[in-house]
Amino acid sequence: PEKPGRFSPSNTFWLGHDMMWTVDVLLRGASKKDIQHGLRCCLSHLRAVGLGDSVQYNSIRQYLDEVTSKSEGDLDRDTRLSFAQRTYNVLLEVGKKAKEYQTGIHSV
């Protein structure tokens, strides 16, 4: 397959890192500001790896819009769990895409 622009190991690492960080802050009850920060970082890294017009980018963009529209009080445990699961699912999709473009990756 054609390699997306800049789908480099470092950009891929930071995308995965920030997606996992965002899942973590969602599950640990962090502030709305921290959640928004994490989602914005994910969007930036998705653009950096060439996925700025992807389904995954649009999903994270939608999550950011949803979080932004909620009050801090609306971000209860169930809502946070839903966002965390949805973000993690996007991470899994991105991981599959990244694996297609990385050479030397061996499955165990």
JOVENFEN-V764320 format. One record per pair of residues at least 6 apart in sequence whose C-alpha atoms are under 6 Angstrom apart, sorted by the first residue. I is the first residue (numbers start at 0). J is the second residue. D is the distance in Angstrom with one decimal. If there is no record, write none. Layout:
# JOVENFEN-V764320
[[I J D] [I J D]]
This chain:
# JOVENFEN-V764320
[[2 100 6.0] [3 49 5.0] [4 48 6.0] [4 49 4.7] [5 48 5.0] [6 48 4.2] [14 41 5.9] [14 44 5.1] [17 41 6.0] [21 37 5.0] [22 83 4.8] [25 79 5.4] [25 83 5.9] [31 71 6.0] [45 51 5.7] [55 89 5.9]]
